[in-house]
Amino acid sequence: MTPEHVQQWVKDHPLSPIHVDCAVTVMLKIIDGKCKMRPTEKVLMALLYDCVKHLPGQLLQADLHPLIATARTREDDEALKNLIYEKRLMAETAISRPVMKGFKAMIREQGLLERRDVEETEA
């Protein structure tokens, strides 16, 4: 799936503010190395994040976006890794597991990610 396909998917399936927060949280997990999604799914989730990062979230602050942008280009910065770790934990604490699971189920049902017969551990 190309960035254009993901952009069209977002147009066709607008995310609620809490789902924007979920996309941000998954991006933090990807950067932190804690995301258990398949590599191709991580790429799609990064593209999704890029399409929705300008949208308002419900719980998370917009000041995460410059941090995420910096972390995506400076993978060898230990202090930055520690800060991303802290922000990921904060985001995971703010968003309940049922909300995150619902988000993942929705993006599978709506065709962004492949459906799975048996739910695997992921993001």
Accessible surface in RSA format (square Angstrom, percent):
REM  Atomic radii and reference values for relative SASA: ProtOr
REM  Chains: A
REM  Algorithm: Lee & Richards
REM  Probe-radius: 1.40
REM  Slices: 20
REM RES _ NUM      All-atoms   Total-Side   Main-Chain    Non-polar    All polar
REM                ABS   REL    ABS   REL    ABS   REL    ABS   REL    ABS   REL
RES MET A   1   116.08  60.1  45.42  30.1  70.66 168.2  54.38  46.2  61.70  81.7
RES THR A   2    58.97  41.9  56.61  57.4   2.36   5.6  57.32  77.0   1.65   2.5
RES PRO A   3    64.79  47.2  64.67  58.9   0.12   0.5  64.79  53.5   0.00   0.0
RES GLU A   4   115.86  66.5 110.50  83.6   5.36  12.8  59.94 115.9  55.92  45.7
RES HIS A   5   105.33  57.6  99.56  69.2   5.77  14.8  70.89  73.1  34.44  40.1
RES VAL A   6     0.00   0.0   0.00   0.0   0.00   0.0   0.00   0.0   0.00   0.0
RES GLN A   7    98.57  55.1  95.83  70.0   2.75   6.5  22.26  47.4  76.31  57.9
RES GLN A   8    91.55  51.2  90.20  65.9   1.34   3.2  41.35  88.0  50.20  38.1
RES TRP A   9    17.79   7.1  13.84   6.7   3.95   9.3  17.28   9.2   0.51   0.8
RES VAL A  10    19.28  12.7  17.85  16.2   1.43   3.5  17.85  15.5   1.43   3.9
RES LYS A  11   156.62  76.4 130.82  80.3  25.80  61.4  83.48  75.1  73.15  77.9
RES ASP A  12    86.98  60.9  58.79  58.5  28.20  66.7  19.45  45.8  67.53  67.4
RES HIS A  13    47.65  26.0  42.33  29.4   5.31  13.6  31.76  32.7  15.88  18.5
RES PRO A  14   110.33  80.4  85.78  78.2  24.55  89.2  87.54  72.3  22.79 141.6
RES LEU A  15    17.26   9.6   0.17   0.1  17.09  43.0   1.32   0.9  15.94  42.9
RES SER A  16    47.81  40.4  38.03  50.8   9.77  22.5  43.59  92.8   4.21   5.9
RES PRO A  17    63.52  46.3  63.20  57.6   0.32   1.2  63.42  52.4   0.09   0.6
RES ILE A  18    31.55  18.0  31.47  23.4   0.09   0.2  31.47  22.7   0.09   0.2
RES HIS A  19    39.00  21.3  39.00  27.1   0.00   0.0  24.09  24.8  14.91  17.3
RES VAL A  20     2.74   1.8   2.74   2.5   0.00   0.0   2.74   2.4   0.00   0.0
RES ASP A  21     1.59   1.1   1.59   1.6   0.00   0.0   0.00   0.0   1.59   1.6
RES CYS A  22     0.00   0.0   0.00   0.0   0.00   0.0   0.00   0.0   0.00   0.0
RES ALA A  23     0.53   0.5   0.00   0.0   0.53   1.2   0.00   0.0   0.53   1.4
RES VAL A  24     4.01   2.6   4.01   3.6   0.00   0.0   4.01   3.5   0.00   0.0
RES THR A  25     0.00   0.0   0.00   0.0   0.00   0.0   0.00   0.0   0.00   0.0
RES VAL A  26     0.27   0.2   0.27   0.2   0.00   0.0   0.27   0.2   0.00   0.0
RES MET A  27     6.38   3.3   5.46   3.6   0.92   2.2   5.80   4.9   0.57   0.8
RES LEU A  28     0.00   0.0   0.00   0.0   0.00   0.0   0.00   0.0   0.00   0.0
RES LYS A  29    29.40  14.3  29.40  18.0   0.00   0.0   3.18   2.9  26.21  27.9
RES ILE A  30    36.99  21.0  23.46  17.5  13.53  32.6  24.10  17.4  12.89  35.0
RES ILE A  31    47.42  27.0  16.83  12.5  30.60  73.7  23.32  16.8  24.10  65.4
RES ASP A  32    31.63  22.2  12.11  12.1  19.52  46.1   4.63  10.9  27.00  26.9
RES GLY A  33    61.01  75.2   0.00   N/A  61.01  75.2  32.17  88.3  28.84  64.6
RES LYS A  34   106.49  52.0  98.80  60.6   7.69  18.3  46.07  41.5  60.42  64.4
RES CYS A  35     7.27   5.5   0.30   0.3   6.97  16.4   0.30   0.8   6.97   7.5
RES LYS A  36   139.87  68.2 115.19  70.7  24.68  58.8  74.40  67.0  65.47  69.7
RES MET A  37     6.36   3.3   0.00   0.0   6.36  15.1   0.02   0.0   6.34   8.4
RES ARG A  38    87.60  36.8  83.42  42.5   4.19  10.0  40.72  55.7  46.88  28.4
RES PRO A  39   104.43  76.1 101.54  92.6   2.89  10.5 103.35  85.3   1.09   6.7
RES THR A  40    98.44  70.0  94.96  96.3   3.47   8.3  81.30 109.2  17.13  25.9
RES GLU A  41     6.73   3.9   6.73   5.1   0.00   0.0   6.30  12.2   0.43   0.4
RES LYS A  42    63.25  30.9  62.28  38.2   0.97   2.3  19.49  17.5  43.76  46.6
RES VAL A  43    92.39  60.8  88.71  80.3   3.68   8.9  92.14  80.1   0.24   0.7
RES LEU A  44    24.92  13.9  24.92  17.8   0.00   0.0  24.92  17.5   0.00   0.0
RES MET A  45     0.55   0.3   0.23   0.1   0.32   0.8   0.25   0.2   0.30   0.4
RES ALA A  46    17.79  16.4  17.79  27.4   0.00   0.0  17.79  25.0   0.00   0.0
RES LEU A  47    32.20  17.9  31.85  22.8   0.36   0.9  31.85  22.4   0.36   1.0
RES LEU A  48     0.00   0.0   0.00   0.0   0.00   0.0   0.00   0.0   0.00   0.0
RES TYR A  49     2.16   1.0   2.16   1.2   0.00   0.0   1.48   1.1   0.68   0.8
RES ASP A  50    53.05  37.2  39.50  39.3  13.55  32.0  21.40  50.4  31.65  31.6
RES CYS A  51    21.80  16.5   8.80   9.8  13.00  30.6  10.80  27.4  11.00  11.9
RES VAL A  52     0.00   0.0   0.00   0.0   0.00   0.0   0.00   0.0   0.00   0.0
RES LYS A  53    80.46  39.3  75.71  46.5   4.75  11.3  40.21  36.2  40.25  42.9
RES HIS A  54   140.02  76.5 103.74  72.1  36.28  92.8  88.15  90.9  51.87  60.4
RES LEU A  55    56.37  31.4  50.46  36.1   5.91  14.9  50.65  35.6   5.73  15.4
RES PRO A  56   101.06  73.7  88.74  80.9  12.32  44.8  99.79  82.4   1.26   7.9
RES GLY A  57    30.68  37.8   0.00   N/A  30.68  37.8   1.83   5.0  28.85  64.6
RES GLN A  58   114.36  63.9  82.64  60.4  31.72  75.5  27.20  57.9  87.16  66.1
RES LEU A  59    78.53  43.7  55.29  39.6  23.24  58.4  59.83  42.0  18.70  50.3
RES LEU A  60    19.23  10.7   4.92   3.5  14.32  36.0   5.44   3.8  13.79  37.1
RES GLN A  61   119.83  67.0 116.19  84.9   3.64   8.7  37.99  80.9  81.84  62.1
RES ALA A  62    75.67  69.6  62.64  96.7  13.03  29.6  65.36  92.0  10.31  27.3
RES ASP A  63    98.11  68.7  80.24  79.9  17.87  42.3  43.75 103.0  54.35  54.2
RES LEU A  64     2.22   1.2   1.96   1.4   0.26   0.7   2.22   1.6   0.00   0.0
RES HIS A  65    34.99  19.1  32.08  22.3   2.90   7.4  24.31  25.1  10.68  12.4
RES PRO A  66    87.66  63.9  79.31  72.3   8.35  30.4  86.79  71.7   0.87   5.4
RES LEU A  67    25.70  14.3  20.27  14.5   5.43  13.6  24.55  17.2   1.15   3.1
RES ILE A  68     0.46   0.3   0.46   0.3   0.00   0.0   0.46   0.3   0.00   0.0
RES ALA A  69    56.16  51.6  47.03  72.6   9.13  20.8  52.22  73.5   3.95  10.5
RES THR A  70    48.17  34.3  42.95  43.5   5.21  12.4  20.29  27.3  27.88  42.1
RES ALA A  71     4.80   4.4   2.42   3.7   2.38   5.4   2.57   3.6   2.23   5.9
RES ARG A  72    82.17  34.5  59.07  30.1  23.10  55.0  25.60  35.0  56.57  34.3
RES THR A  73   111.19  79.1  76.62  77.7  34.57  82.4  73.10  98.2  38.10  57.6
RES ARG A  74   116.05  48.7 112.03  57.1   4.02   9.6  45.51  62.2  70.54  42.7
RES GLU A  75   134.43  77.2 123.01  93.1  11.42  27.2  48.88  94.6  85.55  69.8
RES ASP A  76   128.78  90.2 102.62 102.1  26.17  61.9  45.12 106.2  83.67  83.4
RES ASP A  77    35.24  24.7  27.86  27.7   7.38  17.4  14.56  34.3  20.68  20.6
RES GLU A  78   109.44  62.8 105.07  79.5   4.38  10.4  60.86 117.7  48.58  39.7
RES ALA A  79    76.23  70.1  63.14  97.4  13.09  29.8  67.73  95.4   8.51  22.5
RES LEU A  80    16.57   9.2  13.37   9.6   3.20   8.1  15.96  11.2   0.62   1.7
RES LYS A  81    97.87  47.7  92.36  56.7   5.51  13.1  56.59  50.9  41.27  44.0
RES ASN A  82    85.98  59.3  85.65  82.8   0.33   0.8  18.17  43.7  67.80  65.5
RES LEU A  83    70.50  39.3  68.59  49.1   1.91   4.8  70.01  49.2   0.49   1.3
RES ILE A  84     1.85   1.1   1.85   1.4   0.00   0.0   1.85   1.3   0.00   0.0
RES TYR A  85    98.04  45.8  98.04  55.8   0.00   0.0  61.86  46.5  36.18  44.6
RES GLU A  86   102.10  58.6  95.51  72.3   6.59  15.7  32.84  63.5  69.26  56.5
RES LYS A  87    56.85  27.7  56.85  34.9   0.00   0.0  15.87  14.3  40.97  43.6
RES ARG A  88    17.32   7.3  17.32   8.8   0.00   0.0   0.00   0.0  17.32  10.5
RES LEU A  89    71.57  39.9  71.11  50.9   0.45   1.1  71.14  50.0   0.42   1.1
RES MET A  90    84.90  44.0  76.08  50.4   8.82  21.0  51.33  43.6  33.57  44.5
RES ALA A  91     0.00   0.0   0.00   0.0   0.00   0.0   0.00   0.0   0.00   0.0
RES GLU A  92    57.02  32.7  41.58  31.5  15.44  36.8  27.19  52.6  29.83  24.4
RES THR A  93   119.71  85.1  90.32  91.6  29.38  70.0  73.93  99.3  45.78  69.2
RES ALA A  94    47.38  43.6  19.02  29.4  28.36  64.5  30.37  42.8  17.01  45.0
RES ILE A  95     6.42   3.7   0.31   0.2   6.10  14.7   1.22   0.9   5.20  14.1
RES SER A  96    55.80  47.2  42.18  56.3  13.62  31.4  47.52 101.2   8.28  11.6
RES ARG A  97   176.82  74.2 171.77  87.6   5.05  12.0  73.70 100.7 103.12  62.5
RES PRO A  98   100.07  72.9  85.99  78.4  14.08  51.2  91.30  75.4   8.77  54.5
RES VAL A  99    52.92  34.8  46.10  41.7   6.83  16.4  52.38  45.5   0.54   1.5
RES MET A 100    20.80  10.8  20.80  13.8   0.00   0.0  20.80  17.7   0.00   0.0
RES LYS A 101   114.20  55.7 108.90  66.8   5.30  12.6  67.06  60.4  47.13  50.2
RES GLY A 102    36.23  44.7   0.00   N/A  36.23  44.7  31.13  85.4   5.10  11.4
RES PHE A 103     0.00   0.0   0.00   0.0   0.00   0.0   0.00   0.0   0.00   0.0
RES LYS A 104    21.41  10.4  21.37  13.1   0.03   0.1   5.73   5.2  15.68  16.7
RES ALA A 105    44.85  41.2  38.07  58.8   6.78  15.4  44.01  62.0   0.85   2.2
RES MET A 106    40.27  20.9  38.94  25.8   1.32   3.2  34.34  29.2   5.93   7.9
RES ILE A 107     0.00   0.0   0.00   0.0   0.00   0.0   0.00   0.0   0.00   0.0
RES ARG A 108    10.62   4.5   9.44   4.8   1.18   2.8   9.44  12.9   1.18   0.7
RES GLU A 109   101.44  58.2  85.50  64.7  15.95  38.0  21.54  41.7  79.90  65.2
RES GLN A 110    78.24  43.8  64.26  47.0  13.98  33.3   8.37  17.8  69.87  53.0
RES GLY A 111    45.44  56.0   0.00   N/A  45.44  56.0  29.00  79.6  16.43  36.8
RES LEU A 112     3.50   2.0   0.00   0.0   3.50   8.8   0.00   0.0   3.50   9.4
RES LEU A 113     3.69   2.1   0.22   0.2   3.47   8.7   1.87   1.3   1.82   4.9
RES GLU A 114   125.06  71.8 112.91  85.4  12.15  28.9  50.00  96.7  75.07  61.3
RES ARG A 115   168.31  70.7 143.59  73.2  24.71  58.8  57.20  78.2 111.11  67.3
RES ARG A 116    30.72  12.9   6.23   3.2  24.49  58.3   9.19  12.6  21.53  13.0
RES ASP A 117   156.40 109.6 114.75 114.2  41.65  98.5  35.93  84.6 120.47 120.1
RES VAL A 118   122.44  80.6 114.23 103.4   8.21  19.8 117.33 101.9   5.11  13.9
RES GLU A 119   101.74  58.4  74.68  56.5  27.05  64.4  52.19 100.9  49.55  40.5
RES GLU A 120    81.54  46.8  71.88  54.4   9.66  23.0  34.82  67.3  46.73  38.1
RES THR A 121    98.13  69.8  77.11  78.2  21.02  50.1  48.23  64.8  49.90  75.4
RES GLU A 122    16.16   9.3   4.66   3.5  11.50  27.4   4.66   9.0  11.50   9.4
RES ALA A 123     2.89   2.7   0.04   0.1   2.85   6.5   1.46   2.1   1.42   3.8
END  Absolute sums over single chains surface
CHAIN  1 A     7088.0       5855.2       1232.8       4057.5       3030.5
END  Absolute sums over all chains
TOTAL          7088.0       5855.2       1232.8       4057.5       3030.5
